[in-house]
Amino acid sequence: MGRNVNGRSTIYLGKDGYWHGRVTVGVKDDGKPDRRHVMAKTKALVTEKVRNLEALRDARRVPKAGQRWTVEKWLTHWIDNIAVPPRVSENTHAGYRVDVEKHLIPGLGAHRLDNLAPEHAEKLYAKMQAKGLAAGTAHHVHRTLRNALNEAERRGMISRNPVLLAKAPKLTEEEPEPYDLEEIKRLLKVAGEQPRNGARWVVALALGLRQGEALGLKWEDVNFETGMIRVRRGRLRPKYAHGCGEPPCGRKAGYCPKKRETRPETGDTKSKAGRRMIGLPLPLVELLKQHKRQQDAEREEARQLWHEGGYVFTKPDGRPLNPNTDYREWKALLETAGLRESRLHDARHTAATVLLILGVPTATAMAIMGWSSASMAKRYQHMVDAIRSDVAGKVAGLLWETAEPVTDDEESEARP
């Protein structure tokens, strides 16, 4: 092929001894044709490159011209300007930033964005795990990189997201074992004996609220007349900055004597499905009323030192509970009740199991738990030993009918 002026692709042998190809892939911002150039030592190779470029053009996947982005440059732009609140939650953004700054930029930042390959990502994951990092950490980094490059592809920065082809680190999740009914009763009893915030744990075990949802509850969300609560926000982990000026005091920001919070106390719930109304069991209504009377007494005692935030579960001065403090109190509750070690989130597994025991339909369980898909129900509703035994008994009764006992008279009649 010679040079062509009608917009069709051209292939020709240049004076430099190399074969060249030119493909019109679109129109530039100034209205001129966007012609891309490829070259190779042989006509066969350059023809292949031209055909590949034409295929990208026809699929509208040609990267934008004149943008030589590095992975570092794109990730920095993405984390600072695109994947930011309110597009994503505060907690999600914080997790993205850790992945980008601690792992992705040091490991992949020097690569050109349009040259990044699946193998580059896979080598990074392997290095992370070789250093002793958990597979879950590497998998989280994989998801962050995938999301960032999905946006780059959507904007035409790259023709295809290479991370979609990369093998993510394999996760071996152990099935959480929720507490059985006797253990739940013991927990509820010990929770009711707590001097403060005992209702906090009843809410977790009976309603399955996430930690942030429970700590984000305000009295305006509780309707004692209808026996309903509205879940619509979550407590965020505090984040601090130095308030001591320059130079800083030498401590971490969270321990600075003049620290200031840089993150809101609460944020919207995890998903649209997370915003929900839940009916309260009558004993929990009475327990929350008792809890409110106790809090009113604390407010009266604190007087002007009381922080009026309207939260259901607070410190003695009215400030919202810190998630870290809440976690430690959960561990102390388990120890007092004499129960095995368990994550705070396993209280949510336990609540889901109670729904399963009661035979609640999946759609209803989804509404109560704030799940966005039925697959979440399958993941959370782990069968406890009592259910397993019950099912086994039913199967045994179905397959092996129990023989009627033989009387002495019947036995003698059966003899020859």
C-alpha positions in Angstrom: 0.0 0.0 0.0 1.1 3.5 -0.6 0.2 6.7 1.1 -3.6 7.3 1.2 -5.4 10.6 1.8 -9.0 9.2 2.0 -8.7 8.2 5.7 -8.0 4.5 4.9 -5.0 2.7 6.5 -1.7 2.8 4.7 1.4 0.6 4.8 4.6 1.5 3.1 8.4 0.8 3.1 10.2 3.9 4.4 13.7 5.2 3.4 14.9 4.0 6.8 14.4 0.4 5.8 11.5 -0.1 8.1 7.8 -0.8 7.2 5.4 1.9 8.4 1.7 1.9 8.9 -0.8 4.7 9.5 -4.4 4.3 10.7 -7.1 7.0 11.1 -8.7 6.2 14.4 -10.9 9.3 14.8 -10.9 13.1 14.9 -8.8 15.3 17.2 -10.2 18.1 19.4 -9.1 20.6 16.7 -11.1 18.7 14.0 -8.1 17.2 12.2 -7.9 13.5 11.6 -6.3 11.5 14.4 -3.7 9.4 12.5 -1.7 6.8 14.5 1.7 5.5 13.4 3.1 2.0 13.8 6.4 0.5 12.5 8.1 -2.9 12.2 11.0 -4.6 10.4 8.8 -6.7 8.2 5.6 -6.0 6.2 3.9 -8.9 7.9 4.5 -7.5 11.4 3.4 -4.0 10.5 0.3 -5.3 8.8 -0.6 -7.2 12.0 -0.1 -4.0 14.0 -2.3 -2.0 11.6 -5.0 -4.7 11.8 -4.9 -4.6 15.7 -5.1 -0.8 15.7 -8.1 -1.0 13.3 -9.8 -3.5 15.6 -9.3 -1.1 18.6 -10.7 1.8 16.5 -13.8 -0.2 15.5 -14.4 -1.2 19.1 -13.9 2.4 20.2 -11.1 1.4 22.5 -8.1 3.4 21.1 -6.3 5.3 23.9 -6.3 9.0 23.7 -3.4 10.6 21.8 -0.6 12.5 23.4 -1.1 11.3 26.9 1.9 9.4 28.2 0.5 8.7 31.7 2.5 6.6 34.2 0.7 4.3 36.6 1.8 6.6 39.4 0.4 9.7 37.7 -2.9 8.0 37.0 -3.3 6.5 40.5 -2.5 9.8 42.1 -5.1 11.6 40.0 -7.7 8.8 40.6 -7.3 8.8 44.4 -7.2 12.6 44.7 -9.9 13.6 42.3 -12.1 10.6 41.2 -12.5 8.0 44.0 -13.3 10.6 46.6 -16.3 11.1 49.0 -19.2 11.4 48.4 -18.6 9.2 45.3 -17.2 6.6 47.7 -17.5 6.3 51.5 -14.8 7.8 53.8 -13.7 4.3 54.9 -13.5 3.1 51.3 -11.4 6.1 50.3 -9.1 5.6 53.2 -8.5 1.9 52.2 -7.9 3.0 48.6 -5.3 5.5 49.7 -3.4 3.0 51.8 -3.3 0.6 48.8 -2.2 3.3 46.4 0.5 5.0 48.5 1.9 2.0 50.4 1.8 -0.7 47.7 0.8 0.2 44.2 2.9 3.3 43.5 6.1 1.8 45.0 5.5 -1.4 43.1 4.0 -0.3 39.8 4.2 3.4 39.6 7.1 3.7 37.1 5.3 1.7 34.4 3.6 3.5 31.6 -0.1 3.2 32.0 -0.7 1.8 28.5 2.1 -0.7 28.9 1.0 -2.2 32.1 0.5 -6.0 31.8 -1.2 -8.6 33.9 2.2 -10.1 34.8 3.3 -6.8 36.4 0.3 -7.0 38.9 0.8 -10.7 39.6 4.5 -10.1 40.4 3.5 -7.4 42.8 1.0 -9.7 44.6 3.7 -12.4 44.9 6.2 -10.0 46.3 3.7 -8.7 48.9 3.0 -12.3 50.1 6.7 -13.2 50.1 7.2 -10.3 52.5 4.7 -11.9 54.9 1.6 -9.9 54.0 -1.7 -11.7 54.1 -3.4 -12.9 50.9 -6.3 -10.7 52.0 -4.1 -7.6 51.9 -2.8 -8.5 48.4 -6.4 -9.2 47.3 -7.5 -5.8 48.5 -4.7 -4.2 46.5 -5.8 -6.1 43.5 -9.4 -4.8 43.8 -8.2 -1.2 44.2 -6.0 -1.5 41.1 -8.8 -3.1 39.2 -11.2 -0.2 40.1 -8.6 2.5 39.2 -7.9 0.9 35.8 -11.6 0.3 35.1 -11.9 4.1 35.2 -8.9 4.6 33.0 -10.4 2.3 30.4 -13.8 4.0 30.6 -12.1 7.4 29.9 -10.0 6.0 27.0 -6.7 6.2 28.8 -6.1 2.5 28.0 -7.7 0.2 25.5 -8.3 -2.6 28.1 -7.9 -3.1 31.8 -5.0 -5.6 32.1 -5.8 -6.4 35.8 -9.0 -8.2 34.6 -6.7 -10.8 33.2 -4.4 -11.0 36.2 -4.8 -13.9 38.7 -5.8 -12.4 42.0 -4.4 -13.9 45.2 -6.4 -16.8 46.4 -8.4 -16.3 49.6 -9.1 -19.2 51.9 -11.9 -18.0 54.0 -12.9 -20.1 57.0 -16.6 -20.4 57.6 -17.4 -18.4 60.7 -19.2 -20.3 63.4 -22.0 -18.2 64.9 -23.1 -18.7 68.5 -25.7 -21.3 69.2 -29.0 -20.5 71.0 -27.7 -21.3 74.5 -24.6 -19.1 73.9 -26.8 -16.3 72.6 -28.9 -16.4 75.8 -25.8 -16.3 78.0 -24.5 -13.3 76.0 -27.8 -11.5 76.3 -27.9 -12.1 80.1 -24.4 -10.8 80.6 -25.1 -7.8 78.3 -28.2 -6.9 80.4 -26.0 -6.9 83.6 -23.5 -4.3 82.2 -23.5 -1.0 84.0 -23.5 1.0 80.8 -24.6 0.4 77.1 -25.7 -3.1 77.7 -28.4 -2.5 75.1 -25.6 -2.0 72.5 -24.9 -5.8 72.4 -28.6 -6.8 72.4 -29.0 -4.6 69.3 -26.0 -6.4 67.7 -27.2 -9.9 68.5 -31.0 -9.4 67.9 -30.9 -7.1 64.9 -27.6 -7.8 63.3 -26.6 -4.2 62.9 -23.0 -3.6 61.7 -20.7 -1.9 64.2 -20.8 1.4 62.4 -24.6 1.3 62.1 -25.1 0.6 65.8 -22.7 3.3 66.9 -24.3 5.7 64.4 -27.8 5.3 65.8 -29.5 8.5 67.2 -32.6 8.8 69.3 -34.3 10.4 66.4 -34.0 7.1 64.6 -35.9 5.2 67.4 -39.7 5.3 67.4 -40.9 3.8 70.7 -44.6 4.2 69.6 -44.3 2.0 66.5 -41.5 -0.2 67.8 -39.3 0.6 64.8 -35.7 1.9 64.2 -34.4 3.5 61.1 -30.8 2.7 60.0 -29.4 5.4 57.8 -25.9 6.3 58.9 -22.7 4.7 60.2 -20.1 5.8 62.7 -16.7 6.4 61.1 -13.4 5.7 62.7 -11.9 9.0 63.9 -9.0 10.5 61.9 -6.9 13.2 63.3 -4.4 15.9 62.3 -1.9 17.8 64.4 -3.1 21.0 66.0 0.2 21.9 67.6 1.6 23.9 64.7 5.0 23.7 63.2 7.1 21.7 64.0 4.7 19.0 65.3 4.9 17.7 68.8 6.6 14.5 67.8 3.7 12.2 68.6 1.3 10.6 66.2 -1.6 12.8 65.2 -4.0 10.8 67.3 -2.0 11.5 70.4 -1.3 15.2 69.8 -2.4 17.2 72.8 -4.1 19.7 70.4 -5.3 17.1 67.9 -8.3 18.0 65.7 -10.6 15.6 63.9 -10.4 15.7 60.1 -13.2 13.1 59.4 -17.0 13.5 60.1 -18.4 11.5 63.0 -20.8 9.6 60.7 -21.4 8.8 57.0 -24.2 7.3 54.9 -24.8 3.6 55.3 -22.7 1.1 53.2 -25.3 0.8 50.4 -28.8 1.8 49.4 -30.0 -1.6 50.9 -28.4 -0.6 54.1 -30.9 2.2 54.6 -33.8 0.4 56.2 -36.5 0.2 58.8 -36.3 -2.6 61.4 -39.0 -3.8 63.9 -37.9 -4.0 67.5 -38.7 -7.0 69.7 -40.8 -5.9 72.7 -38.0 -6.8 75.2 -35.6 -4.6 73.2 -38.0 -1.7 73.2 -38.2 -1.8 77.0 -34.4 -2.2 77.3 -33.8 0.9 75.1 -36.3 2.9 77.2 -34.4 1.9 80.3 -31.1 2.8 78.5 -32.5 6.2 77.6 -33.5 6.9 81.2 -30.0 6.0 82.3 -28.5 8.3 79.7 -30.8 11.2 80.7 -29.5 10.8 84.3 -25.9 10.9 83.0 -26.8 14.1 81.0 -28.2 15.7 84.2 -25.1 14.8 86.1 -22.7 16.0 83.5 -24.6 19.3 83.0 -22.5 21.7 80.8 -19.9 19.1 80.1 -22.4 17.0 78.2 -21.9 16.8 74.4 -25.3 16.8 72.8 -25.0 14.7 69.7 -28.2 12.7 70.1 -26.5 9.3 69.9 -28.1 6.3 71.4 -24.8 4.8 72.6 -22.3 7.2 74.1 -19.4 7.8 76.5 -20.4 9.1 79.9 -20.1 12.7 78.6 -22.4 12.2 75.6 -19.7 11.8 72.9 -20.2 9.0 70.4 -18.4 5.7 71.2 -15.0 5.1 69.5 -15.1 1.9 67.4 -11.9 0.7 68.9 -13.3 1.1 72.5 -16.4 -0.6 71.4 -14.4 -3.6 70.1 -12.5 -3.9 73.4 -15.8 -3.9 75.3 -17.1 -6.7 73.0 -14.0 -8.8 73.9 -14.5 -8.1 77.6 -18.2 -9.2 77.3 -17.2 -12.5 75.7 -14.7 -13.1 78.5 -17.3 -12.4 81.2 -19.8 -14.7 79.5 -17.1 -17.4 79.3 -17.5 -17.8 75.5 -15.0 -18.6 72.8 -13.0 -15.8 71.0 -15.0 -14.2 68.2 -14.9 -11.1 66.0 -17.4 -8.4 66.6 -18.8 -8.9 63.1 -19.6 -12.5 64.1 -22.5 -11.1 66.2 -24.0 -10.2 62.8 -23.5 -13.8 61.6 -25.3 -14.9 64.7 -28.3 -12.6 64.1 -28.5 -14.0 60.5 -28.5 -17.5 61.9 -31.4 -16.7 64.3 -33.4 -15.5 61.3 -32.6 -18.9 59.6 -33.7 -20.8 62.6 -37.0 -18.9 62.6 -37.6 -19.7 58.9 -37.7 -16.1 57.8 -38.0 -15.8 54.0 -34.8 -14.7 52.2 -36.4 -11.4 51.0 -37.3 -10.5 54.6 -33.9 -11.4 55.9 -32.3 -9.2 53.3 -34.4 -6.3 54.3 -33.6 -6.8 58.0 -29.9 -7.3 57.6 -29.4 -4.7 54.9 -28.1 -7.1 52.2 -28.1 -6.0 48.6 -28.3 -9.4 47.0 -29.5 -12.9 47.9 -26.0 -14.2 47.6 -25.2 -12.3 50.7 -27.9 -14.2 52.5 -26.2 -17.5 51.5 -22.9 -16.2 52.8 -24.2 -15.0 56.2 -26.8 -17.7 57.1 -24.4 -20.3 58.5 -26.2 -23.3 59.9 -25.6 -23.9 63.6 -25.2 -27.4 65.1 -28.8 -27.5 66.3 -30.0 -27.0 62.7 -27.5 -29.5 61.3 -28.7 -32.1 63.7 -32.4 -31.4 63.0 -31.8 -31.8 59.2 -29.8 -35.0 59.8 -32.7 -36.3 61.9 -35.3 -35.6 59.2 -33.1 -37.2 56.5 -32.7 -40.3 58.7 -36.5 -40.5 59.3 -37.1 -40.2 55.6 -34.6 -42.8 54.4 -34.6 -45.3 57.3 -38.1 -45.8 58.7 -38.0 -46.9 62.3 -39.3 -50.5 62.7 -42.3 -51.0 65.0 -41.3 -52.8 68.2 -42.2 -56.5 68.2 -44.4 -57.8 71.1 -43.8 -61.2 72.8 -47.1 -62.5 71.3 -46.2 -61.5 67.8 -42.8 -63.1 68.2 -44.3 -66.5 69.3 -46.7 -66.4 66.4 -43.9 -65.9 64.0 -42.1 -69.0 65.1 -42.6 -72.1 62.9 
